[in-house]
Amino acid sequence: MPQASKKHRSNPEWIARHVSDPYVRRSVQEGYRSRAAYKLIEIDDKDRLLRPGAVVVDLGAAPGSWTQVVRQRLTRHGKPSGRVFALDVLPMEPLPDVDVLQGDFREEAVEQELAARLGGARVDLVLSDMAPNLSGIAAADAARSLHLAELALEFAITHLAPDGALLVKAFQGSGYSQYVERLKRTFRSVAVRKPPASRGTSAEVYLLARGLRVPAGG
């Protein structure tokens, strides 16, 4: 997940908005590592993606709020179920019963290491909240974001179970419509999600793709 830049953290307007944000206050009260947890909570409340026993891969996981939600929702009667893998280029504090891998997903060796840890297991849900460090140059930022979304899709095609799902962050802009069309060719259903916790001023949306048309290995 993208982190607030030093420039933003020193901006009085950003600080005021952050401090007054109800999701920020709630995340502190409820023990989540960032307000982003509520994006996944709101999407999962609607779409029921997280089921006991699931194998879940969280790409762009740091600082770990989405992973916290996944682990909580895969726990039943105090016992963890399923398997959870979290990957990010940034370091991430460990979480119980989560396999954490630090590395750049754009590097083939990192993706291969993640695949090795899966040990051939089919994935029920691929989450990708990956986003690049923004340069402020719209065309360059859109291209970097699209590249990460494409990598998440390629990983999902290779590793998802036939009835699995991909939830991926995307930014509306250059290349967005073409990416959506590729999802529609690859999956049986594709929906756009803009959870309330996603700031209205942000161009981000989440694309939920379910059911591979051609199962991995098929």
KETI-997822 format. One line per field, with one value per atom (N, C-alpha, C, O): atom name; x, y negated, z; residue number from 1; chain. Coordinates in pm, whole numbers, plus 50000, padded with zeros to 5 digits. Layout:
! residues N
a: CA	...;
east: X	...;
north: Y	...;
up: Z	...;
k: NUM	...;
c: A	...;
***
This chain:
! residues 218
a: N	CA	C	O	N	CA	C	O	N	CA	C	O	N	CA	C	O	N	CA	C	O	N	CA	C	O	N	CA	C	O	N	CA	C	O	N	CA	C	O	N	CA	C	O	N	CA	C	O	N	CA	C	O	N	CA	C	O	N	CA	C	O	N	CA	C	O	N	CA	C	O	N	CA	C	O	N	CA	C	O	N	CA	C	O	N	CA	C	O	N	CA	C	O	N	CA	C	O	N	CA	C	O	N	CA	C	O	N	CA	C	O	N	CA	C	O	N	CA	C	O	N	CA	C	O	N	CA	C	O	N	CA	C	O	N	CA	C	O	N	CA	C	O	N	CA	C	O	N	CA	C	O	N	CA	C	O	N	CA	C	O	N	CA	C	O	N	CA	C	O	N	CA	C	O	N	CA	C	O	N	CA	C	O	N	CA	C	O	N	CA	C	O	N	CA	C	O	N	CA	C	O	N	CA	C	O	N	CA	C	O	N	CA	C	O	N	CA	C	O	N	CA	C	O	N	CA	C	O	N	CA	C	O	N	CA	C	O	N	CA	C	O	N	CA	C	O	N	CA	C	O	N	CA	C	O	N	CA	C	O	N	CA	C	O	N	CA	C	O	N	CA	C	O	N	CA	C	O	N	CA	C	O	N	CA	C	O	N	CA	C	O	N	CA	C	O	N	CA	C	O	N	CA	C	O	N	CA	C	O	N	CA	C	O	N	CA	C	O	N	CA	C	O	N	CA	C	O	N	CA	C	O	N	CA	C	O	N	CA	C	O	N	CA	C	O	N	CA	C	O	N	CA	C	O	N	CA	C	O	N	CA	C	O	N	CA	C	O	N	CA	C	O	N	CA	C	O	N	CA	C	O	N	CA	C	O	N	CA	C	O	N	CA	C	O	N	CA	C	O	N	CA	C	O	N	CA	C	O	N	CA	C	O	N	CA	C	O	N	CA	C	O	N	CA	C	O	N	CA	C	O	N	CA	C	O	N	CA	C	O	N	CA	C	O	N	CA	C	O	N	CA	C	O	N	CA	C	O	N	CA	C	O	N	CA	C	O	N	CA	C	O	N	CA	C	O	N	CA	C	O	N	CA	C	O	N	CA	C	O	N	CA	C	O	N	CA	C	O	N	CA	C	O	N	CA	C	O	N	CA	C	O	N	CA	C	O	N	CA	C	O	N	CA	C	O	N	CA	C	O	N	CA	C	O	N	CA	C	O	N	CA	C	O	N	CA	C	O	N	CA	C	O	N	CA	C	O	N	CA	C	O	N	CA	C	O	N	CA	C	O	N	CA	C	O	N	CA	C	O	N	CA	C	O	N	CA	C	O	N	CA	C	O	N	CA	C	O	N	CA	C	O	N	CA	C	O	N	CA	C	O	N	CA	C	O	N	CA	C	O	N	CA	C	O	N	CA	C	O	N	CA	C	O	N	CA	C	O	N	CA	C	O	N	CA	C	O	N	CA	C	O	N	CA	C	O	N	CA	C	O	N	CA	C	O	N	CA	C	O	N	CA	C	O	N	CA	C	O	N	CA	C	O	N	CA	C	O	N	CA	C	O	N	CA	C	O	N	CA	C	O	N	CA	C	O	N	CA	C	O	N	CA	C	O	N	CA	C	O	N	CA	C	O	N	CA	C	O	N	CA	C	O	N	CA	C	O	N	CA	C	O	N	CA	C	O	N	CA	C	O	N	CA	C	O	N	CA	C	O	N	CA	C	O	N	CA	C	O	N	CA	C	O	N	CA	C	O	N	CA	C	O	N	CA	C	O	N	CA	C	O	N	CA	C	O	N	CA	C	O	N	CA	C	O	N	CA	C	O	N	CA	C	O	N	CA	C	O	N	CA	C	O	N	CA	C	O	N	CA	C	O	N	CA	C	O	N	CA	C	O	N	CA	C	O	N	CA	C	O	N	CA	C	O	N	CA	C	O	N	CA	C	O	N	CA	C	O	N	CA	C	O	N	CA	C	O	N	CA	C	O	N	CA	C	O	N	CA	C	O	N	CA	C	O	N	CA	C	O	N	CA	C	O	N	CA	C	O	N	CA	C	O	N	CA	C	O	N	CA	C	O	N	CA	C	O	N	CA	C	O	N	CA	C	O	N	CA	C	O	N	CA	C	O	N	CA	C	O	N	CA	C	O	N	CA	C	O	N	CA	C	O	N	CA	C	O	N	CA	C	O	N	CA	C	O	N	CA	C	O;
east: 50084	50000	50088	50197	50046	50127	50129	50029	50240	50251	50246	50282	50200	50199	50342	50430	50366	50500	50537	50450	50667	50712	50653	50620	50639	50580	50438	50401	50360	50222	50218	50137	50304	50301	50336	50300	50407	50443	50345	50362	50244	50145	50036	49970	50017	49916	49777	49704	49737	49605	49592	49489	49697	49694	49686	49611	49765	49766	49627	49577	49566	49434	49330	49248	49335	49239	49262	49167	49390	49423	49375	49315	49401	49366	49214	49164	49142	48996	48923	48801	48997	48936	48876	48948	48745	48685	48740	48746	48781	48839	48976	49013	49051	49181	49159	49225	49066	49037	48987	49026	48902	48847	48956	48958	49048	49156	49244	49291	49268	49347	49272	49330	49143	49061	49052	49052	49043	49019	49146	49139	49260	49387	49432	49515	49379	49425	49544	49555	49631	49754	49732	49817	49623	49589	49439	49370	49390	49249	49208	49089	49306	49276	49203	49137	49214	49144	48996	48936	48937	48792	48749	48633	48841	48809	48780	48679	48870	48849	48729	48652	48714	48599	48468	48379	48457	48334	48309	48195	48416	48401	48362	48275	48429	48399	48259	48194	48214	48078	47976	47871	48008	47917	47933	47835	48058	48085	48124	48136	48143	48172	48288	48272	48401	48518	48598	48659	48598	48684	48606	48518	48639	48569	48667	48784	48621	48709	48780	48720	48908	48986	49047	49116	49022	49070	49221	49284	49278	49417	49415	49356	49478	49471	49611	49698	49633	49759	49731	49646	49802	49785	49910	50016	49896	50007	50003	49897	50118	50123	50066	49987	50106	50038	50074	49990	50197	50241	50152	50110	50123	50175	50105	50145	50000	49941	49796	49745	49728	49589	49497	49409	49516	49433	49462	49371	49588	49625	49561	49519	49554	49487	49341	49291	49273	49132	49118	49030	49207	49202	49217	49138	49320	49346	49230	49193	49172	49058	48939	48873	48913	48794	48811	48714	48934	48957	48972	49002	48950	48959	48819	48730	48801	48672	48691	48777	48612	48618	48759	48805	48827	48960	49072	49187	49040	49143	49158	49059	49283	49304	49275	49304	49219	49197	49256	49282	49277	49331	49478	49545	49525	49664	49666	49591	49751	49759	49904	49995	49923	50056	50050	49957	50149	50154	50289	50394	50285	50408	50410	50309	50527	50544	50692	50776	50723	50861	50909	51029	50815	50849	50847	50776	50926	50921	50786	50721	50742	50612	50626	50685	50570	50574	50499	50394	50552	50488	50347	50312	50267	50133	50122	50177	50052	50039	49974	49877	50030	49974	49967	49877	50064	50075	50218	50314	50232	50362	50396	50337	50491	50526	50654	50753	50650	50765	50792	50703	50915	50953	51025	51122	50980	51043	50961	50845	51022	50958	50888	50953	50757	50679	50708	50675	50769	50805	50924	50953	50993	51108	51067	50997	51109	51067	51107	51032	51224	51270	51178	51159	51122	51032	50902	50850	50849	50727	50751	50664	50867	50899	50908	50866	50963	50971	50832	50806	50743	50606	50538	50468	50559	50502	50556	50483	50685	50746	50682	50660	50654	50592	50449	50402	50383	50249	50254	50159	50366	50384	50281	50243	50237	50141	49995	49905	49972	49834	49764	49822	49638	49558	49508	49473	49505	49469	49321	49270	49253	49111	49088	48989	49180	49164	49299	49385	49317	49435	49390	49301	49452	49427	49547	49661	49520	49629	49593	49512	49654	49640	49769	49800	49843	49971	49950	49855	50039	50040	50183	50255	50225	50363	50378	50279	50501	50527	50495	50551	50408	50361	50463	50520	50482	50578	50512	50579	50379	50309	50293	50222	50358	50343	50235	50257	50119	50000	50022	49987	50081	50098	50192	50166	50300	50396	50335	50352	50263	50200	50095	50085	50016	49914	49979	49928	50090	50159	50215	50206	50272	50327	50216	50231	50105	49993	49937	49906	49923	49869	49963	49917	50093	50188	50170	50174	50151	50130	50000	49994	49896	49769	49782	49723	49858	49882	49958	49926	50056	50131	50040	50049	49951	49857	49766	49736	49723	49637	49712	49657	49835	49913	49932	49924	49958	49974	49844	49844	49733	49603	49573	49524	49601	49575	49652	49602	49773	49860	49822	49834	49776	49765	49624	49604	49526	49391	49326	49347	49246	49154	49048	49024	48983	48886	48777	48734	48732	48627	48682	48609	48812	48877	48845	48776	48897	48868	48994	49087	48993	49099	49035	48941	49088	49046	49167	49265	49163	49282	49251	49147	49344	49331	49363	49457	49286	49313	49280	49200	49343	49317	49255	49306	49145	49077	49163	49201	49192	49280	49325	49258	49439	49491	49513	49580	49457	49475	49374	49368	49293	49198	49093	49070	49031	48924	48978	48909	49100	49159	49186	49171	49226	49251	49120	49116	49014	48884	48840	48787	48861	48823	48902	48848	49029	49108	49054	49046	49018	48957	48831	48809	48749	48624	48647	48566	48757	48789	48843	48836	48899	48966	48875	48890	48781	48693	48547	48508	48468	48325	48247	48147	48293	48225	48328	48429	48300	48387	48299	48205	48329	48252	48346	48460	48298	48374	48325	48205	48419	48385	48456	48576	48380	48434	48382	48280	48449	48398	48396	48476	48304	48297	48429	48456	48511	48639	48740	48841	48714	48801	48763	48648	48857	48826	48767	48813	48664	48596	48685	48660	48788	48879	48980	49051	48987	49085	49029	48910	49117	49077	49079	49050	49113	49123	48986	48890	48979	48864	48922	49042	48837	48878	48797	48674	48865	48802	48797	48899	48678	48657	48623	48517	48714	48698	48686	48766	48584	48558	48537	48472	48596	48574	48652	48608	48768	48849	48775	48718	48774	48715	48795	48738	48928	49015	49094	49186	49061	49130	49281	49328	49355	49501	49542	49489	49636	49683	49592	49620	49481	49387	49419	49348;
north: 50118	50000	49876	49878	49769	49648	49585	49590	49528	49458	49309	49263	49232	49087	49038	49075	48955	48904	48803	48748	48778	48678	48542	48464	48515	48388	48374	48269	48481	48478	48467	48391	48543	48543	48407	48378	48321	48188	48081	47963	48123	48030	48008	48104	47882	47858	47904	47955	47887	47931	48083	48134	48156	48302	48346	48437	48281	48316	48294	48379	48180	48150	48251	48298	48285	48383	48521	48592	48556	48688	48700	48800	48597	48601	48604	48668	48536	48529	48643	48655	48727	48836	48940	48996	48966	49063	49203	49279	49239	49372	49383	49489	49274	49274	49295	49377	49218	49232	49373	49433	49425	49559	49665	49760	49649	49748	49752	49859	49636	49632	49703	49782	49675	49734	49886	49958	49934	50076	50155	50275	50089	50159	50194	50283	50125	50149	50059	49947	50107	50035	49914	49824	49908	49790	49789	49889	49674	49657	49744	49769	49791	49872	50000	50060	50044	50166	50159	50260	50042	50030	50040	50070	50014	50036	50185	50221	50270	50414	50463	50546	50413	50452	50422	50506	50303	50262	50344	50380	50373	50456	50598	50658	50652	50790	50803	50906	50702	50706	50718	50780	50659	50663	50790	50849	50832	50938	51072	51170	51079	51206	51282	51396	51217	51276	51366	51464	51334	51402	51512	51484	51635	51751	51841	51851	51906	51994	52096	52154	52115	52212	52160	52234	52032	51977	51958	51937	51964	51926	51786	51765	51692	51551	51495	51519	51422	51353	51203	51156	51128	50984	50916	50918	50857	50789	50641	50578	50585	50446	50434	50343	50524	50542	50439	50407	50387	50297	50172	50119	50127	50172	50294	50344	50344	50470	50466	50563	50354	50344	50440	50500	50454	50551	50693	50773	50722	50855	50882	50994	50779	50795	50835	50925	50768	50800	50943	51017	50982	51118	51220	51313	51201	51300	51307	51416	51193	51192	51266	51343	51243	51301	51448	51516	51496	51638	51714	51833	51644	51706	51739	51654	51862	51905	51971	52059	51929	51985	51976	52065	51866	51842	51916	51905	51993	52071	52022	52009	51996	51951	52063	52179	52026	52123	52066	51946	52154	52110	52072	52099	52008	51963	51821	51788	51737	51596	51561	51585	51503	51460	51309	51260	51236	51091	51051	51097	50965	50924	50773	50712	50714	50572	50542	50612	50437	50393	50329	50324	50279	50218	50322	50422	50300	50392	50386	50281	50498	50505	50585	50692	50530	50600	50733	50738	50839	50970	50970	50889	51062	51089	51238	51317	51279	51422	51497	51451	51613	51702	51637	51665	51550	51488	51508	51484	51552	51568	51437	51405	51361	51229	51238	51298	51179	51177	51032	50964	50985	50851	50860	50934	50784	50783	50702	50670	50670	50592	50687	50765	50680	50773	50757	50844	50645	50625	50711	50726	50769	50853	50999	51049	51066	51204	51297	51387	51273	51361	51353	51452	51236	51220	51294	51363	51281	51354	51505	51579	51550	51692	51741	51852	51658	51694	51706	51797	51615	51622	51749	51817	51781	51903	52026	52122	52023	52136	52154	52267	52044	52054	52109	52176	52080	52136	52288	52358	52338	52483	52550	52665	52481	52541	52524	52564	52466	52446	52344	52242	52371	52275	52167	52195	52045	51929	51897	51896	51873	51838	51689	51649	51608	51463	51396	51413	51318	51232	51089	51038	51024	50884	50804	50842	50693	50605	50461	50401	50406	50264	50192	50086	50252	50195	50062	50046	49968	49841	49789	49809	49724	49674	49546	49481	49511	49378	49277	49285	49183	49091	48980	48923	48951	48848	48713	48610	48714	48592	48572	48481	48656	48653	48753	48874	48704	48788	48908	49020	48886	48995	49102	49221	49059	49155	49232	49354	49163	49230	49330	49439	49294	49386	49511	49622	49494	49609	49701	49823	49645	49727	49802	49920	49734	49798	49912	50020	49888	49990	50111	50225	50086	50197	50287	50410	50228	50308	50387	50503	50324	50395	50511	50617	50492	50600	50716	50832	50684	50790	50869	50992	50799	50868	50960	51071	50915	50997	51121	51231	51104	51219	51321	51442	51272	51363	51438	51559	51366	51429	51536	51644	51506	51603	51732	51841	51718	51834	51913	52036	51846	51912	51926	52001	51858	51865	52001	52069	52040	52152	52112	51993	52209	52177	52081	51995	52093	52004	51892	51831	51867	51765	51624	51604	51526	51386	51301	51334	51192	51092	50958	50915	50893	50758	50669	50683	50577	50500	50351	50308	50273	50127	50080	50128	49986	49925	49777	49734	49700	49557	49521	49557	49451	49411	49310	49206	49342	49257	49336	49430	49298	49362	49512	49551	49594	49738	49810	49933	49735	49798	49881	49996	49825	49898	50023	50125	50015	50133	50243	50362	50203	50302	50368	50490	50291	50348	50447	50554	50414	50505	50635	50742	50625	50749	50834	50957	50770	50845	50917	51033	50849	50908	51026	51119	51022	51136	51254	51369	51226	51327	51389	51507	51311	51355	51353	51281	51432	51440	51317	51281	51254	51133	51031	51067	50904	50793	50681	50639	50632	50524	50417	50445	50294	50182	50153	50147	50137	50105	49975	49959	49884	49761	49754	49689	49822	49828	49689	49604	49666	49536	49490	49370	49584	49547	49494	49436	49513	49458	49312	49281	49224	49081	49042	49085	48959	48918	48841	48838	48777	48699	48788	48741	48915	49006	49067	49098	49085	49150	49301	49370	49354	49498	49564	49509	49680	49769	49909	49932	50002	50141	50224	50213	50305	50391	50532	50589	50588	50722	50816	50805	50909	51005	51144	51184	51219	51351	51455	51430	51575	51690	51684	51623	51748	51750	51820	51928	51761	51824	51947	52050	51935	52051	52073	51997	52175	52198	52209	52254	52169	52180	52323	52418	52336	52468	52534	52645	52466	52525	52496	52540;
up: 50000	50000	50000	50058	49939	49939	50076	50148	50112	50239	50214	50105	50313	50298	50282	50360	50183	50159	50267	50334	50282	50378	50344	50433	50214	50171	50224	50276	50211	50260	50411	50466	50480	50626	50684	50798	50608	50655	50607	50638	50531	50478	50582	50622	50628	50732	50695	50780	50568	50526	50537	50582	50495	50504	50650	50684	50736	50878	50938	51011	50908	50964	50917	50996	50789	50735	50796	50829	50812	50867	51012	51050	51092	51234	51252	51345	51164	51178	51109	51120	51038	50962	51058	51140	51049	51141	51125	51222	51003	50983	51050	51099	51052	51121	51271	51334	51327	51470	51503	51603	51418	51441	51433	51512	51336	51322	51446	51486	51507	51630	51742	51817	51753	51859	51845	51945	51721	51697	51667	51640	51670	51660	51519	51501	51418	51281	51249	51301	51165	51136	51046	51043	50975	50895	50867	50885	50824	50790	50672	50651	50593	50474	50511	50425	50636	50678	50644	50607	50657	50641	50495	50466	50404	50262	50239	50178	50289	50271	50351	50303	50472	50554	50481	50475	50425	50356	50231	50201	50157	50037	50075	50013	50178	50217	50278	50259	50349	50402	50288	50304	50175	50060	49978	49934	49958	49860	49920	49847	50050	50117	50051	50007	50046	49982	50075	50031	50204	50300	50371	50452	50339	50394	50469	50432	50574	50652	50562	50472	50590	50515	50386	50317	50352	50225	50225	50329	50105	50083	50021	49915	50089	50049	50032	50116	49924	49900	49898	49822	49982	49994	49937	49999	49819	49752	49786	49783	49820	49864	50003	50030	50092	50220	50327	50411	50325	50433	50441	50338	50561	50692	50749	50854	50681	50723	50765	50819	50741	50787	50712	50773	50581	50507	50557	50573	50582	50630	50766	50794	50850	50979	50960	51027	50867	50840	50789	50833	50697	50642	50753	50763	50836	50941	51040	51085	51073	51165	51106	51176	50979	50919	50880	50847	50884	50862	50994	50995	51104	51235	51286	51287	51327	51379	51514	51530	51611	51746	51804	51876	51770	51823	51755	51796	51651	51582	51437	51366	51394	51256	51157	51183	51043	50936	50808	50796	50712	50585	50594	50693	50488	50482	50429	50337	50487	50449	50417	50497	50300	50255	50230	50166	50282	50266	50207	50252	50105	50037	50021	49989	50045	50016	50002	50058	49927	49913	50044	50071	50124	50252	50363	50354	50468	50582	50650	50652	50706	50770	50899	50901	51006	51134	51121	51058	51180	51169	51225	51311	51176	51228	51253	51176	51357	51385	51269	51209	51238	51136	50998	50919	50970	50838	50788	50862	50664	50599	50529	50426	50584	50532	50449	50492	50331	50241	50201	50150	50225	50182	50049	50035	49952	49822	49723	49749	49611	49505	49409	49340	49404	49322	49173	49093	49136	48995	48954	48836	49054	49025	49017	49105	48912	48887	49001	49037	49058	49167	49288	49359	49313	49428	49403	49491	49283	49250	49257	49304	49213	49219	49363	49393	49452	49594	49654	49733	49617	49666	49615	49690	49488	49432	49504	49528	49537	49607	49745	49790	49813	49946	49936	50028	49826	49807	49794	49829	49741	49731	49642	49667	49539	49446	49488	49414	49604	49649	49561	49524	49529	49453	49548	49663	49501	49581	49562	49450	49673	49666	49644	49584	49693	49680	49670	49756	49564	49548	49574	49506	49671	49701	49653	49676	49587	49545	49573	49502	49678	49708	49671	49724	49579	49538	49466	49389	49493	49422	49423	49520	49316	49311	49393	49426	49424	49477	49368	49258	49397	49293	49269	49362	49140	49100	49077	49074	49062	49028	48879	48835	48801	48655	48619	48626	48580	48566	48476	48512	48359	48262	48317	48301	48380	48436	48551	48561	48638	48753	48707	48763	48605	48553	48496	48516	48425	48366	48473	48460	48579	48688	48760	48794	48784	48851	48768	48821	48638	48549	48544	48538	48546	48543	48665	48653	48782	48903	48895	48935	48842	48826	48729	48751	48624	48527	48592	48568	48675	48743	48836	48844	48906	48995	48915	48959	48799	48714	48665	48668	48621	48573	48685	48662	48806	48920	48945	48969	48939	48963	48859	48892	48734	48626	48651	48626	48701	48722	48847	48848	48951	49082	49137	49233	49081	49137	49117	49017	49215	49198	49095	49076	49028	48923	48968	48891	49092	49141	49229	49307	49217	49298	49251	49151	49326	49297	49308	49381	49233	49237	49271	49205	49377	49412	49396	49470	49300	49264	49260	49209	49316	49310	49169	49106	49120	48990	48999	49082	48912	48908	48775	48668	48782	48659	48585	48640	48461	48382	48260	48218	48204	48085	48108	48203	48021	48027	48113	48112	48189	48282	48208	48244	48106	48036	47968	47963	47915	47852	47954	47925	48075	48180	48221	48242	48233	48268	48162	48194	48036	47928	47936	47909	47973	47985	48100	48088	48211	48320	48274	48309	48196	48149	48056	48051	47983	47895	47976	47932	48095	48175	48280	48314	48332	48440	48398	48306	48467	48434	48481	48420	48589	48635	48682	48742	48655	48696	48748	48680	48868	48927	48980	49017	48982	49035	49177	49202	49268	49405	49447	49426	49506	49564	49707	49732	49801	49938	50002	49965	50096	50163	50223	50230	50268	50330	50228	50267	50099	49995	49977	49945	49995	49991	49856	49750	49861	49739	49643	49523	49697	49612	49541	49452	49578	49517	49390	49381	49291	49165	49177	49079	49294	49308	49311	49366	49251	49266	49285	49267	49322	49335	49237	49231	49161	49062	49119	49157	49124	49177	49062	49000	49035	48926	48985	49069	48940	49000	48891	48789	48916	48830	48700	48602	48699	48577	48465	48485	48348	48230	48190	48153	48196	48172	48300	48328	48377	48505	48486	48382	48588	48587	48554	48611	48462	48423	48321	48276	48285	48192	48049	47959;
k: 1	1	1	1	2	2	2	2	3	3	3	3	4	4	4	4	5	5	5	5	6	6	6	6	7	7	7	7	8	8	8	8	9	9	9	9	10	10	10	10	11	11	11	11	12	12	12	12	13	13	13	13	14	14	14	14	15	15	15	15	16	16	16	16	17	17	17	17	18	18	18	18	19	19	19	19	20	20	20	20	21	21	21	21	22	22	22	22	23	23	23	23	24	24	24	24	25	25	25	25	26	26	26	26	27	27	27	27	28	28	28	28	29	29	29	29	30	30	30	30	31	31	31	31	32	32	32	32	33	33	33	33	34	34	34	34	35	35	35	35	36	36	36	36	37	37	37	37	38	38	38	38	39	39	39	39	40	40	40	40	41	41	41	41	42	42	42	42	43	43	43	43	44	44	44	44	45	45	45	45	46	46	46	46	47	47	47	47	48	48	48	48	49	49	49	49	50	50	50	50	51	51	51	51	52	52	52	52	53	53	53	53	54	54	54	54	55	55	55	55	56	56	56	56	57	57	57	57	58	58	58	58	59	59	59	59	60	60	60	60	61	61	61	61	62	62	62	62	63	63	63	63	64	64	64	64	65	65	65	65	66	66	66	66	67	67	67	67	68	68	68	68	69	69	69	69	70	70	70	70	71	71	71	71	72	72	72	72	73	73	73	73	74	74	74	74	75	75	75	75	76	76	76	76	77	77	77	77	78	78	78	78	79	79	79	79	80	80	80	80	81	81	81	81	82	82	82	82	83	83	83	83	84	84	84	84	85	85	85	85	86	86	86	86	87	87	87	87	88	88	88	88	89	89	89	89	90	90	90	90	91	91	91	91	92	92	92	92	93	93	93	93	94	94	94	94	95	95	95	95	96	96	96	96	97	97	97	97	98	98	98	98	99	99	99	99	100	100	100	100	101	101	101	101	102	102	102	102	103	103	103	103	104	104	104	104	105	105	105	105	106	106	106	106	107	107	107	107	108	108	108	108	109	109	109	109	110	110	110	110	111	111	111	111	112	112	112	112	113	113	113	113	114	114	114	114	115	115	115	115	116	116	116	116	117	117	117	117	118	118	118	118	119	119	119	119	120	120	120	120	121	121	121	121	122	122	122	122	123	123	123	123	124	124	124	124	125	125	125	125	126	126	126	126	127	127	127	127	128	128	128	128	129	129	129	129	130	130	130	130	131	131	131	131	132	132	132	132	133	133	133	133	134	134	134	134	135	135	135	135	136	136	136	136	137	137	137	137	138	138	138	138	139	139	139	139	140	140	140	140	141	141	141	141	142	142	142	142	143	143	143	143	144	144	144	144	145	145	145	145	146	146	146	146	147	147	147	147	148	148	148	148	149	149	149	149	150	150	150	150	151	151	151	151	152	152	152	152	153	153	153	153	154	154	154	154	155	155	155	155	156	156	156	156	157	157	157	157	158	158	158	158	159	159	159	159	160	160	160	160	161	161	161	161	162	162	162	162	163	163	163	163	164	164	164	164	165	165	165	165	166	166	166	166	167	167	167	167	168	168	168	168	169	169	169	169	170	170	170	170	171	171	171	171	172	172	172	172	173	173	173	173	174	174	174	174	175	175	175	175	176	176	176	176	177	177	177	177	178	178	178	178	179	179	179	179	180	180	180	180	181	181	181	181	182	182	182	182	183	183	183	183	184	184	184	184	185	185	185	185	186	186	186	186	187	187	187	187	188	188	188	188	189	189	189	189	190	190	190	190	191	191	191	191	192	192	192	192	193	193	193	193	194	194	194	194	195	195	195	195	196	196	196	196	197	197	197	197	198	198	198	198	199	199	199	199	200	200	200	200	201	201	201	201	202	202	202	202	203	203	203	203	204	204	204	204	205	205	205	205	206	206	206	206	207	207	207	207	208	208	208	208	209	209	209	209	210	210	210	210	211	211	211	211	212	212	212	212	213	213	213	213	214	214	214	214	215	215	215	215	216	216	216	216	217	217	217	217	218	218	218	218;
c: A	A	A	A	A	A	A	A	A	A	A	A	A	A	A	A	A	A	A	A	A	A	A	A	A	A	A	A	A	A	A	A	A	A	A	A	A	A	A	A	A	A	A	A	A	A	A	A	A	A	A	A	A	A	A	A	A	A	A	A	A	A	A	A	A	A	A	A	A	A	A	A	A	A	A	A	A	A	A	A	A	A	A	A	A	A	A	A	A	A	A	A	A	A	A	A	A	A	A	A	A	A	A	A	A	A	A	A	A	A	A	A	A	A	A	A	A	A	A	A	A	A	A	A	A	A	A	A	A	A	A	A	A	A	A	A	A	A	A	A	A	A	A	A	A	A	A	A	A	A	A	A	A	A	A	A	A	A	A	A	A	A	A	A	A	A	A	A	A	A	A	A	A	A	A	A	A	A	A	A	A	A	A	A	A	A	A	A	A	A	A	A	A	A	A	A	A	A	A	A	A	A	A	A	A	A	A	A	A	A	A	A	A	A	A	A	A	A	A	A	A	A	A	A	A	A	A	A	A	A	A	A	A	A	A	A	A	A	A	A	A	A	A	A	A	A	A	A	A	A	A	A	A	A	A	A	A	A	A	A	A	A	A	A	A	A	A	A	A	A	A	A	A	A	A	A	A	A	A	A	A	A	A	A	A	A	A	A	A	A	A	A	A	A	A	A	A	A	A	A	A	A	A	A	A	A	A	A	A	A	A	A	A	A	A	A	A	A	A	A	A	A	A	A	A	A	A	A	A	A	A	A	A	A	A	A	A	A	A	A	A	A	A	A	A	A	A	A	A	A	A	A	A	A	A	A	A	A	A	A	A	A	A	A	A	A	A	A	A	A	A	A	A	A	A	A	A	A	A	A	A	A	A	A	A	A	A	A	A	A	A	A	A	A	A	A	A	A	A	A	A	A	A	A	A	A	A	A	A	A	A	A	A	A	A	A	A	A	A	A	A	A	A	A	A	A	A	A	A	A	A	A	A	A	A	A	A	A	A	A	A	A	A	A	A	A	A	A	A	A	A	A	A	A	A	A	A	A	A	A	A	A	A	A	A	A	A	A	A	A	A	A	A	A	A	A	A	A	A	A	A	A	A	A	A	A	A	A	A	A	A	A	A	A	A	A	A	A	A	A	A	A	A	A	A	A	A	A	A	A	A	A	A	A	A	A	A	A	A	A	A	A	A	A	A	A	A	A	A	A	A	A	A	A	A	A	A	A	A	A	A	A	A	A	A	A	A	A	A	A	A	A	A	A	A	A	A	A	A	A	A	A	A	A	A	A	A	A	A	A	A	A	A	A	A	A	A	A	A	A	A	A	A	A	A	A	A	A	A	A	A	A	A	A	A	A	A	A	A	A	A	A	A	A	A	A	A	A	A	A	A	A	A	A	A	A	A	A	A	A	A	A	A	A	A	A	A	A	A	A	A	A	A	A	A	A	A	A	A	A	A	A	A	A	A	A	A	A	A	A	A	A	A	A	A	A	A	A	A	A	A	A	A	A	A	A	A	A	A	A	A	A	A	A	A	A	A	A	A	A	A	A	A	A	A	A	A	A	A	A	A	A	A	A	A	A	A	A	A	A	A	A	A	A	A	A	A	A	A	A	A	A	A	A	A	A	A	A	A	A	A	A	A	A	A	A	A	A	A	A	A	A	A	A	A	A	A	A	A	A	A	A	A	A	A	A	A	A	A	A	A	A	A	A	A	A	A	A	A	A	A	A	A	A	A	A	A	A	A	A	A	A	A	A	A	A	A	A	A	A	A	A	A	A	A	A	A	A	A	A	A	A	A	A	A	A	A	A	A	A	A	A	A	A	A	A	A	A	A	A	A	A	A	A	A	A	A	A	A	A	A	A	A	A	A	A	A	A	A	A	A	A	A	A	A	A	A	A	A	A	A	A	A	A	A	A	A	A	A	A	A	A	A	A	A	A	A	A	A	A	A	A	A	A	A	A	A	A	A	A	A	A;
***
